[in-house]
Each structure stands twice: as structure tokens, then as C-alpha cells.
Amino acid sequence: MLDEESRSPIATDVPTDLETGRLLIAAWRTNNRVTMYFIENLPSELWSSAVPGIPRRTVRMIAAHIHNADACGSR
């Protein structure tokens, strides 16, 4: 189902119990820490490299996509 104004998916089955919410937040934080570690430690010479199998994409483009997807999810 899409919200007509924002054209974004409407969550219809959002967990309401506190423990599930805590587990989801903990999982997100773990994922975010791993992603940040990867981005911060990626050698600079790889940023403009083409991704094998996807020659029109660079590592930089994929990192930007991860950042933008994460920014959208936090709204």
C-alpha cells in the first residue's frame, strides 16, 4: 500500500511491542557500525574503481546509494 501524498510504502504491520522494537534498533545499529567501518577503512584508490560485473557502477556510487537509502529510512 502506498501513501498517496508521499508515494511511500505505508507500514501496515509495524510491531508494537517494546522488545521487538529494541531488537530492530539493535540490529540496525550493528548493521550501521559494520557499514561505517567498511566505508571508513576502504582504501582511497578503490573509491573510483568499477564494481566487477557492474562496470557502470563505482564503489563511490554504491556507497552514496547506501548513504541515501539509510537517510530515507531514518525519516
HELIX and SHEET records of a PDB file:
HELIX    1   1 LEU A   18  ASN A   41  1                                  24    
HELIX    2   2 SER A   44  LEU A   46  5                                   3    
HELIX    3   3 VAL A   59  GLY A   73  1                                  15    
SHEET    1   A 2 ALA A  50  VAL A  51  0                                        
SHEET    2   A 2 ILE A  54  THR A  58 -1                                        
END                                                                             
